[in-house]
């Protein structure tokens, strides 16, 4: 028998859900509100009603170029994601379909690199970047972002690939498909939803990454995260402008996330439900 | 052409000897059924023939040529899987065409072969659908279609009907048998269902723990099971196996009496029995009896034999159709020719 839900229970649950949702969303909302305040208003204290000025956006765009860090963010997040997928798809494929005794260990080893605080390797990596001339270069940061997200990408893809029934691959083998044809005609089309949500998640992670982006770039390769940080500058803290810059920085990824939320949710819960 | 020969084939998974050693000859055009309980190694044996598993020892010859170490695709065999294993992202047409596409045939040839297969299997109206839009029976037909178009030297079926409901299973059984008559291609069919084995096979291979217990036609296995395992496995309802004094009196350790080989009467007979369950199937009635001094026993009566729980009936076994087994479980003498 289906559990009956009264109207009252529904109302309570709805209010609770909206409350939790608002609490989670509030920092972003407040950033957006603050971005429409004047600088004195922003410092003045808590207020949900801005004066509605666009001054900050104009200042942010005229004082510093928004387009350049935006393009850097696009190149870095998309580039590092593509690079990560090129490495991770064959890797996860091999581990999912021809596992050995060591497969689980390798997966754990890869994940363990994420357990270390990034700052622990800041100095050696900074020095390596300096010596190889990779500081403030898109290539350098792309490689960095690829490497830090690679474990997660491999784990996600591995989980997806494990969901593909082995009998279908055996059928393709019986049907005369070689390894390459098996990957192109059977495995990849079936893995596309999984690869797509992995890709989306990785773009978001790379877009929002700030630790390495801020430390390894200055001007040329600086993405939007570094752009935001630059507003807490030596000349003083400009909260309203900082908020305007943040809003412009997160808007693209928020819109992307909004349009692909169905895909993302499916991706994150894949394997939990059949 | 499609003869398959297994010579001393064995398979070991880690410590477990799944198949100790099997020799088997499958003739061209034969419909061979591997039957056995779960864990008997029947699916493993099929997968060894298919090349999806590597043998641990022995040889697999197809049409007299050694294919022991060849890839599955090179063996010229087609397989139908239990889960159908259709490509979910392809239409029915593309599913059936896939092996032909892999063989790099011309599109016109592919279209013709797919069309022919679809006609044989009544799939013509469904060619543009995805597998998810088909019923279980239709999916299974697509899987068979994908196997047919390759014109393989033999078909391998791995429990293809076990995901279907009972009615559909019955009609697909007929379709596959009919297909065998049309194509006259060797078919190797794995099932745990002895009714499928009895109704479809030219030759049944009874497997138990990786060993072949007996090979023979359905009626050979029914009439002259080589041991207690085969006797108990073939036939439905199961053969009654009786130990003790009665068996001794017949010069055996165990005697086997099929439920259909007894005479039932309400007045008189050799044994007096009480009905514990009566299953009325219409044409037949299966009586589960408690026989005085013997124990539980199943008997088949005609559909008109009205008996219900608690009734007393008399049972007389047909001595001429009795099976006798020694203390090792081996048949003592052919019951129909002897005794």
Interface residues (C-beta under 8 A of the other chain):
Chain A: X165 X167 X168 X170 X171 X172 X173 X174 X175 X176 X177 X178 X181 X185 X186 X189 X190
Chain B: X50 X52 X71 X72 X73 X77 X78 X79 X81 X82 X83 X85 X86 X87 X88 X89 X90 X98 X99 X101 X102 X103 X146 X150
